């Protein structure tokens, strides 16, 4: 059995933020590594593309 959590990036419009927060929380509560900008990008972080 694979113990690596599935990973998802949630792209969304600003006006959908309340829904996205709840959706991502539920995903995380169920073992999914949900990536949401405001949780992962801190003020002053450089925005870089990873190759």
SULPE-V512999 format. One record per run of one state. SS is the DSSP state (H for helix, E for strand, L for the rest). FROM is the first residue (numbers start at 1). TO is the last residue. Records with the same first field share a line. If there is no record, write none. Layout:
SS: FROM-TO / FROM-TO
This chain:
L: 1-6 / 10-13 / 30-32 / 36-36 / 41-51
E: 7-9 / 33-35
H: 14-29 / 37-40
